[in-house]
Amino acid sequence: MNKTLKSGVNDIKYLIVGIMLFSLTMATIFILYALIKTPKGNKVIQDTWRWWWNRTWWNRTQKRIRRERIQGVV
């Protein structure tokens, strides 16, 4: 395969990847917008955020440190 044809194929690949990323971004923005605009959707976002935050390493560590300070361990 010559160099010109190869670069053309790569350009098409990058174009397809770019379109897919753009579509994914726009879909995410649309879904978040729709969730924010509906009253029940806003609660879904709050519950999801709370669920995610309660499972993060930082939150668990802070809870443990707070608990140890109250008990006098640290």
C-alpha positions as CSV (number, residue, x, y, z in Angstrom):
1,M,0.0,0.0,0.0
2,N,1.5,3.3,-1.0
3,K,2.0,6.2,1.4
4,T,-0.8,8.4,0.0
5,L,-3.4,5.7,0.4
6,K,-2.2,4.9,3.9
7,S,-2.6,8.5,5.0
8,G,-6.0,8.6,3.5
9,V,-7.1,5.6,5.4
10,N,-5.7,7.1,8.6
11,D,-7.6,10.3,8.0
12,I,-10.8,8.4,7.6
13,K,-10.1,6.5,10.9
14,Y,-9.5,9.8,12.8
15,L,-12.6,11.3,11.3
16,I,-14.7,8.3,12.4
17,V,-13.2,8.4,15.9
18,G,-13.8,12.2,16.1
19,I,-17.4,11.8,15.1
20,M,-18.0,9.1,17.6
21,L,-16.4,11.1,20.4
22,F,-18.5,14.2,19.4
23,S,-21.6,12.1,19.4
24,L,-20.9,10.6,22.8
25,T,-20.2,14.0,24.3
26,M,-23.4,15.5,22.8
27,A,-25.5,12.5,24.1
28,T,-24.0,12.9,27.6
29,I,-24.8,16.6,27.6
30,F,-28.4,15.9,26.4
31,I,-29.0,13.3,29.0
32,L,-27.7,15.4,31.8
33,Y,-29.7,18.4,30.6
34,A,-32.9,16.3,30.4
35,L,-32.3,14.9,33.9
36,I,-31.6,18.4,35.4
37,K,-34.8,19.8,33.8
38,T,-37.2,17.2,35.2
39,P,-37.9,17.2,38.9
40,K,-37.5,13.5,39.3
41,G,-34.4,13.6,37.2
42,N,-32.8,16.0,39.6
43,K,-33.4,13.6,42.4
44,V,-31.8,10.8,40.2
45,I,-28.7,12.9,39.8
46,Q,-28.5,13.7,43.6
47,D,-29.0,10.0,44.5
48,T,-26.4,8.9,41.9
49,W,-23.9,11.4,43.2
50,R,-24.5,10.4,46.8
51,W,-24.1,6.7,45.8
52,W,-20.9,7.4,44.0
53,W,-19.5,9.7,46.7
54,N,-20.2,7.2,49.5
55,R,-18.1,4.6,47.6
56,T,-15.0,6.8,47.0
57,W,-11.7,6.1,48.7
58,W,-11.5,9.7,49.9
59,N,-14.9,9.7,51.6
60,R,-14.2,6.4,53.4
61,T,-10.8,7.6,54.5
62,Q,-12.3,10.9,55.9
63,K,-15.0,8.9,57.7
64,R,-12.4,6.6,59.3
65,I,-10.2,9.6,60.4
66,R,-13.2,11.4,61.8
67,R,-14.3,8.2,63.7
68,E,-10.7,7.7,65.1
69,R,-10.5,11.3,66.3
70,I,-13.8,11.0,68.1
71,Q,-12.6,7.8,69.8
72,G,-9.2,9.3,70.6
73,V,-7.1,7.0,68.5
74,V,-5.3,9.7,66.6
